[in-house]
């Protein structure tokens, strides 16, 4: 095995499956369900949760095909950019991040500061130009030698992302000894929900982190060529708390109480909203008594920083 291949293998195989933590408290007991939290926030200290899962096979493809760099996209507080930058440094890959908003050419958020520190070259562009990022000629706007590159979309969802996320289902079934009745997950682009849904028998309850996130139902299903997928997917769009990265005192209070009760850190962008929704639906008798529900902690705990609480 070559040295570079060994680095990839060591990096991409964590120390066993992530923990499956049972959330036993008064609300779950009243609802009569078994609720577990899949602790993917613990999968890697910097490339946590769904970002590690979604990047795994793309990084292996870089190694396999001899790409020299990785180019991707995101906002100034993007968990995906954060993870891609950390992965690039760990693996010795050049990384380029196209940033939404040319004002960030002169200022950094904490996320962008971290990305620069990992060696990522940041390419801030106007929001108008950023909207053209899917144009095949988009990269001609830059006088940069990218070398032989792999291009990843905003959020990192590609066909290669799905098998990495699907491993969550495989791990969980082995840990439980049976199939969960449903998986719950936050949705930004919908890629993680699609990966969970790609397991042919899994049922997925996705919580939109975006205001007006109804479009996510179609975005999730476009990745799944399986006739029962639409029936196995439920999308909730009523727990966004004002929109992406927005929050209310009610949400922050729930997160604080949950953290004290279960010793699990949350962030208000994704997992905090999803778990609020799960507990609210428990109070409304949404789940069938006796069900086993697995909530996915998708990491992104850098989102706890004050700058991200818009």
Secondary structure, DSSP 4 states (H G I P E B T S, - for coil): --HHHHHHHHHHS-SSSPPEEE--SHHHHHHT-EEEEE-GGGS-SSS-HHHHHHHHHHHHHHHHHT--EEEEEE-TT-HHHHHHHHHHHHHT-EEEEEEE-GGGGS---HHHHHHHHTTPEEEEE-HHHHTTTTSTTGGGG------SEEE--GGG-SHHHHHHHHHHHHHHHHHHSS--SEEEEEESSSHHHHHHHTSTT--EEEEESSTTGGGHHHHHHTT---TTHHHHEEEE-S--TTSTT---HHHHHHHHHHHHHH-----TTTHHHHHHHHHHHHHTT-SPTT-EEEEE----GGGGSGGG--
